[in-house]
C-alpha cells in the first residue's frame, strides 16, 4: 500500500514527520508532492495501491486547493492538517471526510501513530500472505 504526503512547505516539524514516517514504514511506498499541481496530476492517475493521504494545509489557500480535489480523493483515507480551527475551515475540512484532523501547531507525534493504525486497517495483504 502506498501513502501520499502533500507538503506545500518545508517547515521543520513537517519535514521531521516525513522522515519519521519513512523510517517507521520502510516497506511502504511514500510519495511526496510539494506543489499543488503535482498533487492534482498524481490524483488524476489511477490510484492502484494508493489508499492513504496525509494532506498538510499550511494556509487557507492550501485548504481551498485540497477542497477543489473532493472528487479525486473520495476513495482515500485522509489525515488532514489544518491551519486553524475557525468555523469556515472546519466546515470545509469535514466536507472532505478525513479519518483524522490535526492542526499546524501540533507536534505531529499523534499523526505517526494514527498513520500506522490506518495502514494496519486498510492494507489488505494478498491471499495466503501473512501480515
Number of C-alpha atoms within 10 A of each C-alpha: 16 17 21 21 18 21 22 19 13 10 11 8 15 17 13 15 16 17 12 13 18 14 11 13 16 9 10 14 14 18 14 17 17 14 12 15 11 13 21 17 10 15 16 12 9 8 14 8 12 19 19 24 22 22 23 24 23 18 14 14 11 19 20 14 15 23 16 13 15 13 10 16 21 12 12 18 22 23 22 24 23 22 18 17 12 8 9 10 15 13 11 14 20 12 10 19 17 18 15 16 16 18 16 17 11 11 13 16 12 11 20 16 12 14 22 13 12 18 18 12 9 12 16 12 11 8 6 6 7 6 8
